[in-house]
Amino acid sequence: MPPSQFGWTMAFVVAGALSTVYASPEERLRRCACTLEGEDLEGRPVLQAFALALDRPGVLLTSLSALRQGPSPWTRLSVAPLAEGDDASGRSYAVTEVLATEPARDRALLRVPGLGACQPEALDVGADLDPLSKDAAATDRSTPRPGDTLTGLRNPGGYRSTLFRATLERRVPARNGVDLLFVRIADGAGAPAGFLLDQRHRLIGLIVPPPPGADPNFAVAVGITDAEIEQGDGEPGLDLQQAIRQERWNDFAGTPAGLLARALLLTRVEQTEQAIRLMNEAAATSGPFPGLLLERGALHYKIGGIEAAIADFRAATEIDTTLRLGFYDLGMALGTAARFHEAAEAFAKAHSLDPGDAKSLYQLVLALKAAGMPDRARQELDLLTNLDASLASELRPFLTP
């Protein structure tokens, strides 16, 4: 049987691919990116997707979702490096083994004899791909933050470029340490599958296929934050044909993270009930978890289900009593329901979890004023003045005796 965990560092797959001195981003990608192709029994092409070489020869990373795509099942897989020159020359290599699969993270590791290793080179970020200076690029950014500019590589399709820019909107924690990265795509052309790279062009996520009707302005990726994928137990991989017979391609879309990922991409108002149903299915599968509860609560709030939103936000804070955003959202929903004393308690808790957060303190002042406690509201306003004088100045006229 194949090892249950991956066994090679990603040190990092795309760090070299996108940081060499090539003239264009596409040429940088060629250092590590490959085309994964599948054929059916009659030799007809039924699958085409991107995959990434690792830093050891003959090892390839792809997503389980990518392996499940195509109009009909494939029986053979081959890999063609995108790089031109001595390492490629138009050659392709047969996939022989499945080294590991991890459905909860949508990952598959494949053995490809003859495929060269990805060789990272010195970091040299070009202005054509990222406006960061070299000094800024050298800063460790192991965890992307909301607002960060990212780079995506999406599977081929139509006339759109395979390379695209994206902005991280938020991270959504799922089950078992899995993080979902919700990103806005700059060109609004969608992403059927692929990879997501950070500002230093390191691999940080595998883009999951969107559901029918998904908003093409957004994509969701399963986060990869490990500097190293843990060493397996050294057992040999599973022969590809044997893996096919054993149906090794478990469906990520049916996991709690997969259900939540699909729901996140249904952003239109008329899709809200469908998204909530997917989140309900995820909760029924594994029990509710804070990331799901916050997202579902936000959807309830969006369509006017204030009490349902309050219930979800409160449940999230009961599971994780350090969840600042949960208390903040709970306070907003309680305020909308005119339950101002409870809202003030929630905002006070949110502020206590992050004393530097001016927004929680701003909302606390408003809730205290609405709850008929102007003296305490003025005390909190003085604290807000020290944190953010501009925000405080907006509230001061409403609290003047």
N, C-alpha and C positions, 0 to 999 in steps of 0.2 A: 504494500500500500504506500502511497506517497506520503511524505512528511506532512504533518498537519499545519506547519508554519513555514513561511518563506525562509530561505537561508542565505540571502546575499545582501550586502549593503547596496544602497542606492546612491552612492557617495559622489556627486549624486547624479543619477541618470542624465538629467537634462542640464546639470550645472555646466558640463562641457558642451552640451549640444547647443546652448544658446549664449555661450560666453566666449566663443572663439573670435578670431579677427576676420571672419568672413564678412563680405560686404552687406549681406542682407540677412534678416531673421530666418527666411526660408532656408538659406544655406547653412546657417548655424544648426537648425533643426536636423539637417541631414546627417549630422554626426551620430545620432543615436536613434532616430526614428526609423521605423520599418513599416512596410505594408504587409499586413497579414491577409492572406487570401485562402479561401476555402473552395473546394470543388466537390461536386456530387459524384456518384458512382460512374456516371458517364463522362466525367471530366469537364462538366460545365461549371463556370464560375458562379458561385451562389453567395459568396461572402467577401467583403473587402472592408478592412478596418485598419487603423493605425495601432502599432504596438511600439514598445521601447526596449532597446537593448540595455542590459545592466553592465556593471563593471567587471564581469567575468565572462569569458567566451561561452557562447552557446546557451545563454539564458535570456529569456524574453518575458517581459511583463505586459499583460493585457487585461481587459476586464471580462468578467463572465458574461456581462450583458452583450458585449461586442460579439462573443462567440455564439450567442443565441440569435443574432440577427441574420437576415437573409431570407429569400423566398422559400427555400427548402433546406433540409438538413445537409450538412457537408460530411464527407467521409475522409477527406485529405486536407491537410493544412500545410501551407508553405509560407515562407517569409522572404521578402525582397527588401534589402536595405535601400533607403532613399539616397544615401551618400553616393556621390559620383567619384570616380577615380579608382585607385588600386584596390580599395576594400570592397567594391561592388561590381562594376563592369557588367551590370545587368543580370547578375546571378541571383538565383533564389535557392533557398535551403528548406528542406523538409522538417516539419515539426515531428518529433518522434515520441516524446514523453510529456506527460502532465506531472510536473514536480509538486505542485500544490494548488489547491483551490480554497478560497475563503469567501463563501457566499455573503456573509454579513458585511463584508467590505468590498464586494464585487471585484475581487482580484483573482487572477490566474497566473501561474508561473509555468512557463513551457521550456522544454529542452529542444534546442535547435542546433545539432552538430554542424560545425563549420562556420557558424555565425560569429563574427568578431566581437570583441568587447567594446563597449563605449569607453572612450578615453577622455576623461575631463581634462581641460586645459586651463590656463590662467584666466581669471575673470577679466573681461574687457567688454563692458556693457556699451553698446553703440547707441547714439542718440536716435537712430532710426527706429529703435524698438522701445527704448525707455528713457525718459528725460533725466533720470538720476545721474548725478556725477559719479565718477569712480569712487570718490571718498564716501559718498552716500551709499553706493552700491555695496561697499565693503562692510557696511554695518550689518550685524547679525539680525535678520528678520525671520527667525524660525517659525513664528506664528503670525500669519497675515492678520491685519486688523481691518475692520470695516472702513471703507473708503480707499483701501489700497488698490492700485492699478495692477492687474494681473494679465498674463498672456495665456491664451488657449490654443490648443491644436485640436481641430475637430475633424471627424471622419469626412472623406470626400462626399460631395453631393451637390449637383447643380453647378451654378457658376460662382458660388461664393468662395472666398479665399479660405483655405484650410487654417490659416493663422488669424487670430482675432484678439482684440483687446477686451478686457472685462474689468469690472469694478466689484470688489467684494461688498455685498450689501449686509450680510450677517452670517454668523456661524450658528447652526442649529444642532445642539447635542442630541444624539439618538441613543440607542441602547448599546451597552457593552463597549463604551469608549469610542463609538463611531461618531464622527462629526460630519455634518453635511454643510457644504459651502454653497450659499445661495448668491449667485453673481448676476450682474447686469451685463449683457453683451452689447458692446458699443455699436455694432452695425445692425443689430436687431434681426440677424439672419438665422438665429437658432444654433443648436449644436446637438446633432443626433447621438454623438458619443465622442470620446477623446480624452484629452489630458489638460490639466490646469497647472500653470507654473507661476511662481511668486516673482517678486521684483528682482530677485537675483537669479531667476530662471531655473529654479529648482522645482522638481516635481512635487506638487502638494495635493493633487486630487485627480481622481478618475471621474470624468463626466458621465453621468448616467443617461440612458435614452429617455427622452421625454414621452409622456403619454399623449394620446390623440387630443388635439385641441389645446396643447400647451402653448403658453405665451413665448414666442420666439425671441423676445427681448431678454429672456432670462435662461439660466442653466443652473443645474445642481450637480455638484461633484462630491464624491465620497472622499473625505479628507485623508491625506497621508502625511502625518506629522513626524513619523519615525525617521531619525537619521540612519537607522539601521533596521532592517527587517530581521527578526530574530532567527537565529540559527536553528534549523530543523534537526531531527535526530539522525540524519545521515543515511536513511534508508533510500533505496533507489526509487525513481519515479514510476508512474504507472504508464505502461505502453499506451500510445494514443488510441489504437483500435480497441484495446481493452477498456479504456476510459469511455469511449463512445458507447460500447455495449453496456457499461454500468451507468450510463447517463450521469456523468460527473458534472454537468452544467446546471447546477442548482439555480433557481430563479431568484436573483436579487430583488426583483420587483415585488416579490411576495413576502420579503422580510419586513420587519417593522421599519427599518431605515428606508427600504425601497418604497414602501407604501407612503411614508411621510414625504420622500423626495418627489414622488408623483403628485402628491397633493400640493406641494409648494409651487409647482409650475402651473397650476390652474388658478390664474390670478383674476380672471374676469368675474364681475359680480354674479353673473348668471351661472358661474361654475362653483360658487361658494359651497352650495349644498353637496355637490359631488366631492369637493375637497374634504369637507367635514366627514363624509361617509368613508373616505379612504383613511382618514385619521382615526375614526371609530374602529375600523378594521384592524389598524395597527395596534390600538389599545387593547382590543379583544384578543389579539394574538399573543401579546407579551405583557399586558398590563400597562397602565398609563405611565408616562415618564415626563419629567419637567419640560423638555424641549417640545414634545408633542402637545402638552397641555397649554403652553404659552402660545403656540401657533394656532391651535384650535380655538382657544379663548379669543385670540385676535380676530378670527373669522366670525365667531359668534357676535363679537362687538361690532364688526363691520356691517352686519345685516340687522343690527338692532336687538340681538339676543343678549341683553345686558346681564340678566340673572345667570344664564348659562356661562357667559364670559366670567362673571364673578366666581362661579363654582370652579371653573378650570384654573383661573389664576390662583385661587385660594388653595386648591389641591396641589398645584405646583410648589407653592411655598411651604406646604406641609411636608412634602417629600424632601425638599431641599430648603432648609431654613436660612441658608446664606444666599438665596437667589434674589439679588437686588432688583433685577428687572421684573421678577415675578411680583414683588411687593409694589413696585412702581405701577405696573399694569393693573394690579388689584386696586390701587388707590384711584387710578383713572376711572375704572369701571364703577367703583363705589361712588365716586363723585358724580358720575353721570346719572346714577340712581338716586341722587340727592341724599346719600347716606354719608354726610360730611364728617361726622365724628369718626366713623370707621375709616373713611378715606384718609383723615389726618393721621390715624394710627399707622396705616399702611405706608404713607409717605415718610413718616418719622422713622419707621423701621428701614425703609430703603435708604434713607440718608445715613442712618447709623451704620449700615453695611459699607457705605462709601462716603465718608464725610466730605470728600472733595467734589461730590456730585452736586452742582448747583441746581440742576433741573428738579431733582427730588425736593430740594429745599424750597424752590420757587412754588411747586405745587402744594407743599405743606403749608406755606403762608396763605395761599388761596383757600385751602380746605379749612384752616383754622378760622379765617375771616368768615367763610360761609357757615361754619358751625357756631358762630356767635362768640368767638374767643379772640377779640381784637388785641388784647394786651399780649397774649402769648404770640399772636401773629406778628406783632411789632418786634418782639424779642427775636423771633426767627428771622425777621427781615434784617435785623442788625447783623446777624451771622451771614446772611446772604450777601450783604453789602461787602463783607470782607472777601467773599468768594468770587462774586461777579457783580460789580457795581452797576453795570449796564442793566442786567436783569432786575436788580433791586430797584433801580430808578423807575422801572415800569410799574412797580407795585406801590411805591411810596404814596402817590396821590390817593390811592384807595384806602390807605390806612391812616391818613392824616385826621387827627381828632377834630 
